[in-house]
Amino acid sequence: EVQLQASGGGSVDIGGSLRLSCTTSGYAFALVDDAIGWFRQAPGKAVEGVACLARSDGIVYYVQQVKGRFTISSDAAKNTVYLQMNGLRPDDTADYYCSTDLLFCSSEFGIGFRRDLSLGQGTQVTVSS
């Protein structure tokens, strides 16, 4: 079973930056070859798709709230996917997860995922005002 682990979260002030990393455990899995999404869940709220990357199709998508501030990228040599987050705001506070359990990643339609989306280990991001 492929398990994804998000790391790199922390506490920052408004306007700060963090870079999240997504890696795999278990059997060898070319993480960067699959469509992958970053998700977040704030306390008391539903899971939200933040960004996705389908590298083989050249597709990148960002939810409107993070456009221009977040960047998703991948490093094939390290088999790692990143989420660079700049200009952080209090409403970015959430637990962040990565997942390849997507229905689709579309530059036009966004990130499709089921309600029972499989999320691995997350990382907490707290932005203080």
Secondary structure per residue as TSV (DSSP state, phi and psi in degrees):
chain	resnum	aa	ss	phi	psi
A	1	E	-	360.0	130.7
A	2	V	-	-78.7	128.4
A	3	Q	E	-120.9	130.3
A	4	L	E	-104.3	143.9
A	5	Q	E	-127.9	125.4
A	6	A	E	-97.9	142.8
A	7	S	E	-147.5	170.2
A	8	G	-	102.9	1.0
A	9	G	-	-71.1	175.4
A	10	G	E	170.5	-168.3
A	11	S	E	-110.7	128.9
A	12	V	E	-137.0	164.0
A	13	D	E	-84.9	165.9
A	14	I	T	-54.5	134.8
A	15	G	T	89.2	-7.0
A	16	G	-	-74.1	177.8
A	17	S	-	-131.1	149.8
A	18	L	E	-143.6	152.0
A	19	R	E	-121.5	116.8
A	20	L	E	-90.9	146.0
A	21	S	E	-121.5	146.5
A	22	C	E	-125.5	120.3
A	23	T	E	-127.7	171.2
A	24	T	E	-115.6	157.9
A	25	S	E	-128.9	177.6
A	26	G	S	84.8	-147.4
A	27	Y	S	-74.6	159.9
A	28	A	-	-58.4	127.7
A	29	F	-	-143.5	123.7
A	30	A	-	-77.3	83.4
A	31	L	G	-53.6	-40.7
A	32	V	G	-75.3	-11.2
A	33	D	G	-86.8	-10.6
A	34	D	S	-105.3	156.2
A	35	A	-	-66.9	135.7
A	36	I	E	-138.0	145.9
A	37	G	E	-127.1	151.5
A	38	W	E	-103.8	135.2
A	39	F	E	-128.4	160.6
A	40	R	E	-143.9	154.3
A	41	Q	E	-139.3	114.0
A	42	A	-	-84.2	156.6
A	43	P	T	-53.5	126.4
A	44	G	T	76.8	6.2
A	45	K	S	-119.4	164.9
A	46	A	-	-76.9	162.0
A	47	V	-	-64.4	137.4
A	48	E	E	-123.8	132.6
A	49	G	E	-77.7	124.6
A	50	V	E	-98.6	-47.4
A	51	A	E	-157.7	153.9
A	52	C	E	-144.7	157.1
A	53	L	E	-138.1	124.7
A	54	A	E	-119.2	86.8
A	55	R	G	-62.6	-38.7
A	56	S	G	-65.4	-25.3
A	57	D	G	-101.7	-1.4
A	58	G	T	66.6	31.3
A	59	I	E	-106.4	132.0
A	60	V	E	-133.4	137.7
A	61	Y	E	-137.5	141.6
A	62	Y	E	-130.6	139.1
A	63	V	-	-67.2	148.9
A	64	Q	G	-53.4	-38.0
A	65	Q	G	-64.1	-18.8
A	66	V	G	-116.0	-2.1
A	67	K	T	-58.4	135.0
A	68	G	T	84.3	-10.4
A	69	R	T	-116.1	-34.5
A	70	F	E	-107.4	148.2
A	71	T	E	-136.1	126.6
A	72	I	E	-99.3	138.2
A	73	S	E	-152.2	170.4
A	74	S	E	-138.8	153.8
A	75	D	E	-128.0	104.3
A	76	A	T	-63.3	-37.4
A	77	A	T	-63.1	-33.3
A	78	K	T	-99.3	-1.2
A	79	N	T	49.2	47.8
A	80	T	E	-133.3	143.0
A	81	V	E	-115.7	139.5
A	82	Y	E	-117.4	157.7
A	83	L	E	-132.7	104.3
A	84	Q	E	-84.0	124.2
A	85	M	E	-119.7	115.8
A	86	N	-	-116.2	162.5
A	87	G	S	57.0	43.3
A	88	L	-	-64.9	145.3
A	89	R	-	-125.7	160.4
A	90	P	G	-56.4	-32.5
A	91	D	G	-76.9	0.5
A	92	D	G	-86.6	-7.5
A	93	T	-	-61.9	123.4
A	94	A	E	-179.0	170.6
A	95	D	E	-88.4	131.7
A	96	Y	E	-109.2	140.1
A	97	Y	E	-135.8	156.9
A	98	C	E	-119.0	152.8
A	99	S	E	-158.9	145.7
A	100	T	S	-102.3	4.8
A	101	D	-	-82.9	61.0
A	102	L	-	-103.7	149.2
A	103	L	S	-81.8	-38.6
A	104	F	E	-164.7	159.1
A	105	C	E	-129.6	111.6
A	106	S	E	-130.9	133.2
A	107	S	T	-67.0	-21.7
A	108	E	T	-95.2	-41.4
A	109	F	T	-106.4	-4.9
A	110	G	E	89.4	-145.6
A	111	I	E	-109.6	123.1
A	112	G	E	-101.5	131.5
A	113	F	-	-153.8	156.3
A	114	R	-	-82.2	163.5
A	115	R	T	-62.7	-33.7
A	116	D	T	-93.4	40.1
A	117	L	-	-51.2	132.8
A	118	S	-	-83.5	117.1
A	119	L	-	-119.1	134.7
A	120	G	-	-87.2	-146.1
A	121	Q	B	-72.2	130.1
A	122	G	-	-100.0	177.3
A	123	T	E	-136.1	138.3
A	124	Q	E	-89.6	134.5
A	125	V	E	-121.0	125.3
A	126	T	E	-125.6	125.0
A	127	V	E	-115.2	120.1
A	128	S	E	-100.4	142.8
A	129	S	-	-90.7	360.0
